[in-house]
Amino acid sequence: MSAQFPVARPRRLRRNPALRRMVSGTRLHAADLILPMFVKEGIDEPQPVASMPGVFQHTRDSLRKAAHDAAEAGVGGLILFGIPAVKDATGSAADDPDGILQVALREVNAEVGDALVVMADTCLDEFTDHGHCGILTPSGDVDNDATLERYASIAVAQAAAGSQMVAPSGMMDGQVGAIRTALDGAGYADVPILAYSVKYASAFFGPFREAAECAPQFGDRSTHQQDPAGPLEEALREVRLDLAEGADAVMVKPALAYLDVITRVRDAVDVPVAAYQVSGEYAMVEAAAANGWVDRERMIMESLVAIKRAGADMILTYWATEVARGL
């Protein structure tokens, strides 16, 4: 039995910043952070994203500069999203060797690839004219198996362009296995897969769709992304399936509203677990701070510490460079 009050006084270990720091149970490091970045074809200046203050659709030049800044700050990785000038029904720009994402991957990897991990989002929604994550059937449904062929081709193109990791986000059944087979067959057996294994059909994604210009032109993504009210076992099943197909790390998205899921996934697996602090989480804090309602810096750090404490080894966050500089 431990001592009781008045002998036991937990406040003793909270008396000053040095004591609190020494006994801290959750430590956030710059290398834990991954910065999502958007690069857009055909623009001359970085374009601010109105719903995400401080986030930009980058030119190739501004992307390289922002990547260099992130590397200098000690950020652990970057994940790139490409926005092509021309979109079509099959997202043909997604695996074009001269497409905006592949060009950006080559340039950023040459710039900072020795300092941090340069990775790519492996999906179709930024590249299709209909805004969905895959190939559509004549009736407008996403064709799972036809989409797998596209994902496999995209992953190989990204690896050929220098992506050090690929991150399939479309939530198609069998996507990890299709990508692993394609990478291995093309000579990229050493390129790891960070699987978006647990991705919810979330309202928190709203601002991202402005940033990536990928809002669906009709319908939604609830047939492939998970129901926020769905059973936790569904999330764990998705994780197990991805690991069986060859995933090297798994992700939960969004983060803050799903801390319980992060914890359960962390307890269930022996691979790194990532969590994506998504656009809506970012936008809420920035909007509240702009109105003077919250302490911006404290709220940013508190939210990241909560995600880390829940069990995330890596956190994708739009504040990555800013936070890394302060750590």
N, C-alpha and C positions, 0 to 999 in steps of 0.2 A: 504494500500500500504506500502511495506517495503521501507526503505531508499535506496537511490541510491549513487553511487560513487560521491564524495569522502567520504561521511559519512559512507556508507556501504563498508566494506573491509573484504571479506570472509577470507583473508589470516590471519587475527588476530587469528582465531581459529586453525591455522596450524603452529604457530610460533615455537613450540618446541614439543618434544615427549610427554611430560606430557599432554599438551593441546589436541594433536591429540588423545591420548589414552582416555582422559576423554570424548570426544564427538564422539568417534567411534560408528558408527551405526551397525557394524557387529562384533560380538565377537565369537571367536572360542574357545571351551573348549575341554579338553582332553576327557571328557566323550562323546563328539559328535562323536568320531572316532571309527571305527571298522576295525580291522586288518584281512585281508584275509591271511590264512596260508595253506600250502600244506604239507601233510604227505604221505610218500611213503613206501609201504611194501617191505621188503627184502633188504634194504640198511643198511650199517654199519656206514656211515658218511653222514652228510648233503651234498646234491648235489646242487651246485650253478646253478641258471638258467641263461644261458649265455645272453639272451636278456633282463634280468631284474637284473642288478647288485645290490647286496645286498639282493636279494630274494633267498630262498632255498627251495628245496624239503627236508623236515625234516625227520629224524628218530623219533621214538616215544620219545626218550630221549631228543633230541634237540628241539622237539616241546614243550615239557613240560617246558624246560628252556626258550624258546622264549615267551611262554605264561606267565610265571612268570615275565619276564622282562616287558611285555606289561602291566600286572596288576600293577606292581610297578610304572610304568610311569603314571598310571591313565587312560589308554585306556578304553573306554566304553564297548567294546565287541570284540570277535573273531569270524570269520566264517571259518570253516574247510572244506577243500577239500581233499578227499582221493584218492590215486592212488594204486590200488591193484596189486599184483604180477601176477595174472591171470585174464584175461578178457574174456568175452564170449558175445554171441549175445544178451542176455537178461540182462546183467549187474548183474548177480546173487550175486556178492560180495557186491553190494550196500546195500542190506538189510540183509546180513549175520550178525548175532549177534557177530560173531567172526571176521568179516571183519575189515580191517584196519581203516575205518572211525569210526565204532562203538567202537572199542578198544580205538582209540584216544579220542573220545568224553568222554568215561568213565574216562580216565586218566587225561585229561585236566580239566574236570569238577571237579574232586576230588582235583586237584592242585590249581585251581584259581576260581572255580565256585561261591565262595562267594564274589569275588572281582570285577568280570565283567561278562557280558553275554556271555556264550558259545553257539554258534549256528552252524548249519550245512547247507551247500548247499544241496538242495534236487533235485538231477537230476541224469541222467544216463550216460552222455557223458564220464566221467572219467572211467567208469566201463565197457563200451561196447567195443568189439573188432573192431567195425566199426566206433566208435567215434561219433555217432549221439546221440541225447538227448532222444531217445525213442526206442520202439520196431519197427522193420521194417516189412513191408508187403513183399510178394514175389517179388514185382516189385521194392523194394528198397525205398519206401516212408515211412515216419514216421506215424505209426498207432496211431492216437491221443487217441482213447478210450482204446486200449490195454495198452498204456503207462500210462494212469491214474491209472490203477490197480497197476502198478509197483511203481508209485510215492506214492500212498497211503501206500503201504507196506514199502517203504523206510522211509517215515516220521514216521511211528509207530516204526520202528527199531531205528531210531535216537532218538526219545523221550524216548524209553526204555533205551537207552544208556546214557541218561542224558542231551541231547540237550535241552537247555532252550528256544530255538526258532528254527523253521524250515523255510527255505528260498527256496521255489520252483522257479527254474530258467529256466525251459525248455520251457516256453511259449506255453504250450498245453492249448487248450480251456477246461475250466472246472477243471483245476488242483487244484485250491484253494478249490473248493467245495468238490472234491474227498478226498483231504487231511484232510479237516476239519471234514468230516463225519467219516473218518477212525480214526483220533485222538480221537474224542469224543467217538466213539464206543469202543476204546481200553482203555478208562479211562484216557486220556490225554487232557481233555477239557480245562485245564489251560495252555497248551502250545500254545503260539501265533504263527501266521504265518506272516512272512515278505515276501510279494509277489514281485517277479521281474515282476511288472505289465507292465512296459514300457521298453522293451529290444530290441535294434535295431540290425539288421544284419550288424555289424560294422567291419570295417577294424582295429579299435582300439583294437580288442580282440586278435590280432595275437600273442603277446608274452605269453599270458595266456595259449594258446594251447600247447606251449612248457612246461610251468610249470606244467600243469595238464595232459599232455600227452593225449589230447583229440581232436586232429585235425581230422575232418571227413576223412575217407578213400576214400570217393567219394562224389561228390555233395557239397552242402552247407546247411545253415540253414535258407535260405530266405523264406521257406514256412511257418515257424512258428515265427521267429523273425521279427520285423517290418522293413519296408522299410525306410531308412533314409530320403527319399524324400516324405514319406507318409504324409497324412494330420494330423494336430495336433488333430483333433477330434478323429482319430483312437486311439491315445494314451490315451485320456481322456475316451474313451469308454472302453478300456482295464482296466483302473483303476476302473471305475464304476462296471464293471462285477466282478472284483476280490473282491471289497468291498461287493457287494451283496452276494458273495459266502462265506464271512466270513474272509477276510483278516484283520489283525489287524494293519498293516502298509504296505506301498507300496514303490516301488523303481523305479528309473529311471537309466538306464545304456546304454551307457556311460554317463559321467557327463559333462565334459567341453565343448564338442561340442553341448550339448543339454540343455544349461542353460535356454533357453526360455521354454522348455518343463517342466523342474523342476519348474519354476515359475508358469506356468499354472496349473500344478498338485497341487502345494501347495495352490493356490487360490481356487481350486475346492473341496478339501477334508478337513475333520476334524480329520484325523488320522496322525501319524507321517509319514514324507516323507524322504526316504533315497536316496542317490545318490552314484553310484559306480564310483570312479576315477580309471579307468581300466588300464590294463597292458600297453597298447599303450601310454596312457598319461604319465605314470610313465617312460616308456622306453625313450620317446622323451626327457624328461627333463634330465634324467641321461646321455643319449648319448651327448646331447648338452653341459652339464656341464663338462663331461669328456674331451671334446674338447676345453674347456675354452671359449665357446661362450656365456654362460649365467651365471648369479649369481644363483647358485643352490638353496641355502636356501631361497633367496627372491622369486624365481619363485615357489618353493613348497608352500610357505605361501600364495602368491598371488593367486595361483590356488585354494587353499582350501577356502580362504576367498571369492572368486568369487562364488564358489559352495554354500557356506553358505548363501551369500547374495541373491542368486537366490531363496532360500527358503528351502534348504535341512536342516532337523533337524539332520540327521545322515549322515556321510560320510564314505564309505568304501574306505580305502586307504592303500597302501603298505608302506606308510611313517608314519603310525599311531603311532608307538612307538617312533620314532625319534621326531616327531612333539610334541607329548604329553610331552616328557621330557622338551621341550623348552617353553611350555606354562605356 
